[in-house]
């Protein structure tokens, strides 16, 4: 029973990882790049200045109560994670140094996808009367897909 189930899960994983996920990542990255008029290239300098413009290792707290180094560390931790570091090492081992080039291409396209995700999270967030903010992928999935499909997709995501 376990071997049969393992075979099914492995087959599904192979199709998702090798075909469907790659096509979706590339397709959505290209689509968001076109729809945002290449935001990741147009606003790269502004983003660089906002992240590193007032960068200080010992600077005082900014308006949000965090130093610029704390904000940078938090943002990088949220986006990079250990999986990406290990993934890059694995890609070099399996695919050679050329794999890094393709990781850069996917990352450039992923910047537009990440921007679209952040915009949707801001547009669909809900602020309670006491100031509590609710939002994220579940909220914009249910906003984009009304009815039962939205609830199913949001639950599947969660």
Secondary structure, 3 states (H helix, E strand, C coil): CHHHHHHHHHHHHHHHHHHHHHHHHHHHHHHHHHHCCCHHHHCHHHHHHHHHCCCCCCCCCCCCCCCHHHHHHHHHHHHCHHHHHHHHHHHHHHHCCHHHHHHHHHHHHHHHHHHHHHHHHHHHCEECCCCCEECCHHHHHHHHCCHHHHHHHHHHHC
